[in-house]
Amino acid sequence: STLSTDCQLQCPSGLTGPSGGPCSSCPAGKFKIEAGPAGCARGCPANATSPVGSTSMDDCVCNSGFTSDGAATATCTACISGTYKINLGHSLCVSCPAGSISPLASLHPAACVCN
């Protein structure tokens, strides 16, 4: 190519910045699919996040206290009362011990209290 802009650094997917650099990683919860100067405008669905520098919706996982059927495009729904989920991801919510209950979207077993 004879265009000088074609020889400049293009930020790869997951990174943003002007042509020629510098490039910086997309923040958590945002992603950028294509190379170039575009911003990290695409975000994960509600109640989900992604690691810094993510390149696609497939990087999105449910927040703690939320679960889904495992698909990246699935809706993350709150753990029901009586369950909790500590980690990020698509794993299932864990039941509170027998005889205890927790609020909706609980993040930790300490949220389970005797009922």
N, C-alpha and C positions, 0 to 999 in steps of 0.2 A: 504494500500500500504506500501511497505517497503522502497520506495525511499524517501530520506529526502527532495527532491525538491517538492514532492507531498504535503508536509505539509506546504510549504512556502506560504506566501501571494501571490496571483495572482491578478494583477490589473484587475478590472472588465472592461466591455466595457465602452468606454468614458474616460478611464484613461489609462495612460501608465507609464511604469517604469520597473525596473528589478524584477525578481522573488525575493520575500522577501521584496520588497518595497524599498524606498517610491514610491508612485504613484502620478502622477500629471495629471491634466485634459488636455484633448486634447484642442488645441487652437481653437479659433473661425475660422470657415471655414473648419475644419478638423473633422473627426469622426473615431471611432474605434468600430467595431461591436462585436468582440470576446474578452473574458477575456484572460489574459496572458501578456507576456512581449513585445509583438509587439508594434511598434510605431503607431502613428496616421497618417498613410500614405494616407488614402482615403480622398479626398477633395470634396467639393461641386462643382457643375458645374459652368461654367463661369457666372459672374454677380450675384452670389448667395453667401450666407454665412450661418453659423449655430452658435448656442450659444456655449460657452466654455463647454467642457465635453459632446459633442454630441455623440450619439451611433448609428446613422444610417443616410442614405441619406434622410429619411423622416424629419429630423431636419433641412434640408437646405431650406432656403427661399430666395426669390429675394431681392437684394439690393434696396435701395431707388433709384428711377428713372428707375426701371425695373419692369416688370410684367410678369405673365405667366397664364396658364389656371387653375392653382391651384394644379396641381400634383407636388409632390416633385421632380420627375424625369424630369419634363418639362423644356424646355429651357426658361431662363429668357431673355426677349427681352426689348430693350430700349423703354421707353415711347416715343411715336411719338411727333413730333413738335406740339406745341399747347396744350400739356398735361404735367402733373407732378405727382410725387408720393413721399410723404414725408417719409413714414414708410417702414420698412422691411416687407416682406410678399408677398403673391400671389394676393393681392388686385389689382383692376384695377387702371389705371392712371386716374387722375381727369382732366377735361377740364379746360383750362384757361378761364377767363371771356370773354364774347363777345367782339370782337374788339381787342383782344390781342393774342400774339403768344409767344411761348417759344422754346428754343433749344431742340434738341433730348436729351433724358435721363435727363430731368430736375427734380430737387429734391425738389423744393419749389415753392409756388405760386409767390414769388418775382421774379422768372425767367420769368414770363409772363409780356411782355411789349406791349404797344400800337403798332399796326401795321399800 
